[in-house]
Amino acid sequence: MWKINKHGRTYKNGQSLSADFRMLIIDNIIQGGGNRYTGEVLHGLFTSVASSLKVSKQTVTNVWQRFIDDEKVARRPSAGGRQSHLTNGDLELIEIV
């Protein structure tokens, strides 16, 4: 189900931003004077990029920080799901049954 955020952008709950959209954020920051090597940006640049792309300032900040820290556009991997309480022996027994 699609929703609309408070900035007017449509999104699907539980789905992260696409790599293309993240790259668009980074391109706008660099075109606005952001330095990809030092991470420095002009005052107010995150706010203007956020308003033009209809996302929050924090989203722009997070995408930029990920790009500067790891030189990656993709989102960080999740911490994982629930840990299994079954041991390897339990799993082998289940397979036999």
C-alpha positions as protocol buffer text, in pm:
chain_id: "A"
residue {
  index: 1
  type: MET
  ca { x: 0 y: 0 z: 0 }
}
residue {
  index: 2
  type: TRP
  ca { x: 140 y: 336 z: -102 }
}
residue {
  index: 3
  type: LYS
  ca { x: 150 y: 628 z: 139 }
}
residue {
  index: 4
  type: ILE
  ca { x: 243 y: 995 z: 117 }
}
residue {
  index: 5
  type: ASN
  ca { x: 502 y: 1142 z: 355 }
}
residue {
  index: 6
  type: LYS
  ca { x: 468 y: 1487 z: 510 }
}
residue {
  index: 7
  type: HIS
  ca { x: 687 y: 1630 z: 235 }
}
residue {
  index: 8
  type: GLY
  ca { x: 455 y: 1503 z: -41 }
}
residue {
  index: 9
  type: ARG
  ca { x: 656 y: 1207 z: -172 }
}
residue {
  index: 10
  type: THR
  ca { x: 486 y: 872 z: -222 }
}
residue {
  index: 11
  type: TYR
  ca { x: 649 y: 569 z: -66 }
}
residue {
  index: 12
  type: LYS
  ca { x: 577 y: 208 z: 18 }
}
residue {
  index: 13
  type: ASN
  ca { x: 600 y: 126 z: 387 }
}
residue {
  index: 14
  type: GLY
  ca { x: 893 y: -105 z: 470 }
}
residue {
  index: 15
  type: GLN
  ca { x: 1075 y: -46 z: 141 }
}
residue {
  index: 16
  type: SER
  ca { x: 1408 y: 134 z: 141 }
}
residue {
  index: 17
  type: LEU
  ca { x: 1509 y: 400 z: -109 }
}
residue {
  index: 18
  type: SER
  ca { x: 1633 y: 266 z: -440 }
}
residue {
  index: 19
  type: ALA
  ca { x: 2000 y: 292 z: -531 }
}
residue {
  index: 20
  type: ASP
  ca { x: 1906 y: 528 z: -816 }
}
residue {
  index: 21
  type: PHE
  ca { x: 1727 y: 763 z: -577 }
}
residue {
  index: 22
  type: ARG
  ca { x: 2020 y: 753 z: -334 }
}
residue {
  index: 23
  type: MET
  ca { x: 2255 y: 837 z: -620 }
}
residue {
  index: 24
  type: LEU
  ca { x: 2026 y: 1127 z: -716 }
}
residue {
  index: 25
  type: ILE
  ca { x: 2060 y: 1262 z: -360 }
}
residue {
  index: 26
  type: ILE
  ca { x: 2440 y: 1235 z: -378 }
}
residue {
  index: 27
  type: ASP
  ca { x: 2453 y: 1397 z: -723 }
}
residue {
  index: 28
  type: ASN
  ca { x: 2245 y: 1691 z: -600 }
}
residue {
  index: 29
  type: ILE
  ca { x: 2475 y: 1740 z: -301 }
}
residue {
  index: 30
  type: ILE
  ca { x: 2787 y: 1732 z: -519 }
}
residue {
  index: 31
  type: GLN
  ca { x: 2632 y: 1972 z: -771 }
}
residue {
  index: 32
  type: GLY
  ca { x: 2540 y: 2200 z: -481 }
}
residue {
  index: 33
  type: GLY
  ca { x: 2901 y: 2222 z: -368 }
}
residue {
  index: 34
  type: GLY
  ca { x: 2946 y: 1911 z: -153 }
}
residue {
  index: 35
  type: ASN
  ca { x: 3298 y: 1772 z: -142 }
}
residue {
  index: 36
  type: ARG
  ca { x: 3301 y: 1395 z: -193 }
}
residue {
  index: 37
  type: TYR
  ca { x: 3652 y: 1359 z: -51 }
}
residue {
  index: 38
  type: THR
  ca { x: 3626 y: 1559 z: 271 }
}
residue {
  index: 39
  type: GLY
  ca { x: 3249 y: 1532 z: 321 }
}
residue {
  index: 40
  type: GLU
  ca { x: 3213 y: 1907 z: 367 }
}
residue {
  index: 41
  type: VAL
  ca { x: 2890 y: 2068 z: 247 }
}
residue {
  index: 42
  type: LEU
  ca { x: 2764 y: 2422 z: 236 }
}
residue {
  index: 43
  type: HIS
  ca { x: 2530 y: 2538 z: 510 }
}
residue {
  index: 44
  type: GLY
  ca { x: 2167 y: 2467 z: 419 }
}
residue {
  index: 45
  type: LEU
  ca { x: 2249 y: 2230 z: 133 }
}
residue {
  index: 46
  type: PHE
  ca { x: 2094 y: 1923 z: 297 }
}
residue {
  index: 47
  type: THR
  ca { x: 1773 y: 2117 z: 359 }
}
residue {
  index: 48
  type: SER
  ca { x: 1747 y: 2239 z: 1 }
}
residue {
  index: 49
  type: VAL
  ca { x: 1819 y: 1893 z: -144 }
}
residue {
  index: 50
  type: ALA
  ca { x: 1565 y: 1738 z: 93 }
}
residue {
  index: 51
  type: SER
  ca { x: 1291 y: 1983 z: -1 }
}
residue {
  index: 52
  type: SER
  ca { x: 1357 y: 1946 z: -376 }
}
residue {
  index: 53
  type: LEU
  ca { x: 1338 y: 1564 z: -355 }
}
residue {
  index: 54
  type: LYS
  ca { x: 1055 y: 1559 z: -98 }
}
residue {
  index: 55
  type: VAL
  ca { x: 1242 y: 1363 z: 167 }
}
residue {
  index: 56
  type: SER
  ca { x: 1352 y: 1454 z: 518 }
}
residue {
  index: 57
  type: LYS
  ca { x: 1676 y: 1632 z: 591 }
}
residue {
  index: 58
  type: GLN
  ca { x: 1779 y: 1331 z: 802 }
}
residue {
  index: 59
  type: THR
  ca { x: 1739 y: 1100 z: 501 }
}
residue {
  index: 60
  type: VAL
  ca { x: 1971 y: 1320 z: 296 }
}
residue {
  index: 61
  type: THR
  ca { x: 2220 y: 1335 z: 583 }
}
residue {
  index: 62
  type: ASN
  ca { x: 2217 y: 957 z: 628 }
}
residue {
  index: 63
  type: VAL
  ca { x: 2267 y: 885 z: 256 }
}
residue {
  index: 64
  type: TRP
  ca { x: 2553 y: 1136 z: 234 }
}
residue {
  index: 65
  type: GLN
  ca { x: 2720 y: 1004 z: 549 }
}
residue {
  index: 66
  type: ARG
  ca { x: 2702 y: 646 z: 420 }
}
residue {
  index: 67
  type: PHE
  ca { x: 2855 y: 760 z: 91 }
}
residue {
  index: 68
  type: ILE
  ca { x: 3139 y: 946 z: 265 }
}
residue {
  index: 69
  type: ASP
  ca { x: 3213 y: 673 z: 523 }
}
residue {
  index: 70
  type: ASP
  ca { x: 3196 y: 364 z: 303 }
}
residue {
  index: 71
  type: GLU
  ca { x: 3194 y: 503 z: -52 }
}
residue {
  index: 72
  type: LYS
  ca { x: 2875 y: 307 z: -111 }
}
residue {
  index: 73
  type: VAL
  ca { x: 2530 y: 407 z: -222 }
}
residue {
  index: 74
  type: ALA
  ca { x: 2344 y: 94 z: -112 }
}
residue {
  index: 75
  type: ARG
  ca { x: 2176 y: 81 z: 225 }
}
residue {
  index: 76
  type: ARG
  ca { x: 2351 y: -85 z: 514 }
}
residue {
  index: 77
  type: PRO
  ca { x: 2260 y: -450 z: 559 }
}
residue {
  index: 78
  type: SER
  ca { x: 2010 y: -522 z: 831 }
}
residue {
  index: 79
  type: ALA
  ca { x: 2124 y: -681 z: 1152 }
}
residue {
  index: 80
  type: GLY
  ca { x: 1948 y: -1001 z: 1056 }
}
residue {
  index: 81
  type: GLY
  ca { x: 1636 y: -1177 z: 1161 }
}
residue {
  index: 82
  type: ARG
  ca { x: 1554 y: -1375 z: 1467 }
}
residue {
  index: 83
  type: GLN
  ca { x: 1818 y: -1613 z: 1594 }
}
residue {
  index: 84
  type: SER
  ca { x: 1732 y: -1981 z: 1584 }
}
residue {
  index: 85
  type: HIS
  ca { x: 1694 y: -2154 z: 1919 }
}
residue {
  index: 86
  type: LEU
  ca { x: 1762 y: -2491 z: 1759 }
}
residue {
  index: 87
  type: THR
  ca { x: 2109 y: -2639 z: 1773 }
}
residue {
  index: 88
  type: ASN
  ca { x: 2269 y: -2826 z: 1483 }
}
residue {
  index: 89
  type: GLY
  ca { x: 2185 y: -3153 z: 1656 }
}
residue {
  index: 90
  type: ASP
  ca { x: 1819 y: -3053 z: 1678 }
}
residue {
  index: 91
  type: LEU
  ca { x: 1815 y: -2966 z: 1309 }
}
residue {
  index: 92
  type: GLU
  ca { x: 1970 y: -3300 z: 1215 }
}
residue {
  index: 93
  type: LEU
  ca { x: 1711 y: -3483 z: 1423 }
}
residue {
  index: 94
  type: ILE
  ca { x: 1431 y: -3293 z: 1252 }
}
residue {
  index: 95
  type: GLU
  ca { x: 1571 y: -3381 z: 910 }
}
residue {
  index: 96
  type: ILE
  ca { x: 1578 y: -3750 z: 1002 }
}
residue {
  index: 97
  type: VAL
  ca { x: 1216 y: -3745 z: 1118 }
}
